[in-house]
Amino acid sequence: MTEVKKRVGWAMNRMPIRSILAGSAGTLALTLAYATERRIRQGQSGQLDYDDSLVPGQIVASIMHLPHVTDREDNELGLTLRWGYGSVFGLWHGILHRRFSEPLAGTLFGATLMSATLTLFPLLGRTPPPWRWPKDVMATSLGTHIAYVVAVATVDDRIRQLAG
């Protein structure tokens, strides 16, 4: 094994690096799931669920006390939150995977993610409680987050195997 391969293997076997890369892959999967649903539901205009709306950006703007934020800026803040949070949240999967094997680590990871989604938006005052979400919004939220969780768990495990 060359020295470069050894160094790359060592770096990829470090949980934080591996898990953040897995979180980024999960965020890509979530983004592609939204794009796929948009193609399937061509008659749907606007948001597919609350994560796919201006709500995340509005929450960030509110927390940061940013006055007079435009819809475009809300969208940009929301995308920044999605990619930043989605990538770093992969660390939680890495931590869980140190204690539990799959599929339990992925299941606990998904449960944490959905608990945050279903509680933080309403608690921060930007959405109704989940039992009042329209069925299609709930289905989209579950489906896109499942895509995220599966991608994070799969990529985290695959990098772990490749890094040996």
N, C-alpha and C positions, 0 to 999 in steps of 0.2 A: 504494500500500500504506500503510495507516495505521501510525502509530508503534507502536501496541500489537502489530499483526501483525509488524512488523519485530523488535520485542523478543522476542516469542514465537518467531519463526523463528530468531533468533540463539541463544536459550537452547536450543531443541530441537536445533539443529545442533551443540551442544557434546557431544562424545562421552560424557563421564561421565553427564550428565543423560539423554541419549537411551538409553544402554546400560542404565542402572539402571531406567528405565521399561520397556525391553524385557525385562529380567530379571524384573521384576514381572509382566509379561504372561505370560512363560514359566512363572512359578510358578503363576499362575492356571490356565494350560492344564494343567499337571501335576496340580493339585488337581482340576480338572474331569475329567481322564482317570481319576483314582482313583474319583470319584463315578460316572462312566459305567460303569467296570468293576464296581463294586459292584451297579449295577442289572442288568447283564448276568449276573453270577454271584450271583444272589440266595441260593443255597444256601451261599455262602462266608461263614463267620463269622470275625471277627478280621481280622488283618492280611492285606494282599494281597502285600506284599513288605516288606523291612526298612526302607525309607524310610517306609513306611506304618504303622510299628509304634512301640513305645515306645523302640526302639533309639537313634534320634537324640537324644532327650531324655536317655536314660541316659548317652550319651557326653558330652553337654554337662555334666550333673551331675557326672560323673566328672572331667572336665577342670577344672571350677570347684571341685572338692572340696566339693560340697554334700552334707551328710549327710542321711539319712532322707528321701529324696525319694519322694513318693507317685506312683502311676501317673498320677493327674491332672496332677501337676506335671511328670512326665516328658513327658506329652503336650503340655502348654503349652510346655515348653522346646523340644520337637521342632518344634512349629508356628512358634515364634519363629525357630528355626534355619532352617527351610524358607523362610520369607518373607524373613528377613534375608540369608541366604546366596544364596538363589535370585535375589533382586533384585540384589545386589551382584555376583554371578558374571556377570551380563550384561556387566559391564565387560570381561571376558575376550573376549567376542565382539566388542565394539567395538575392542579392541586388535588382534585377529586380522583384523578387517575392514579396518583401516587398511593392512595388509600384503598381504592376499589378497582376491580377489573371491569371491563366492558361486559355487558351493556349497562351495568349499574352506574358506573361513572357518568356515562352519557345521559342516562335517565335522570339522575340527580341534577346534572348540569341543565338539562331541558326544563326540569321542574323549577329550578331557581330562576331561569330566564323567563319562563311564563309567569311565575309569581311576580317578578319585577314588572313585567309588561302589564299585567292585569291590575296591579295595585298602584304603581307609581303615576301612571297617566291620570287616573281619577283623583289620587291624593294631591297631585300638583294642580288640580282644578281645571284640567284641559279636556277631559272626556267624561262621559257618563260612566257609572259603574259597569263592569263587564256584563252583568246580567241584563243590561239595557242595550248592549251593542247589537246591531242588526246581525242576523245569522251569517250573511255573506262576509261581513267585516270580521266576525269571530273566526270563520272558516279560513279566510285569508291569513289572519294573524297566526293561527295554529299551523297552517301549511307552510308559510314562509319561515316560521321559527323552527319547525321540524327540519326544513332544508338546511338551516343554519347549524343546528345541533348535530345532524348527521355529518355534515361536511367538517365541522370542527373535530368531532370524534374520529372520523376516518383519517383526516390529514394528520392529526396529532399522532395517531397510532402508526400511520405509514412512515412519517418522518422518524419516529422512534425506531421502527424496524430497520429503515435504511441507514440510520446513523449507528445502529448496532451498539 
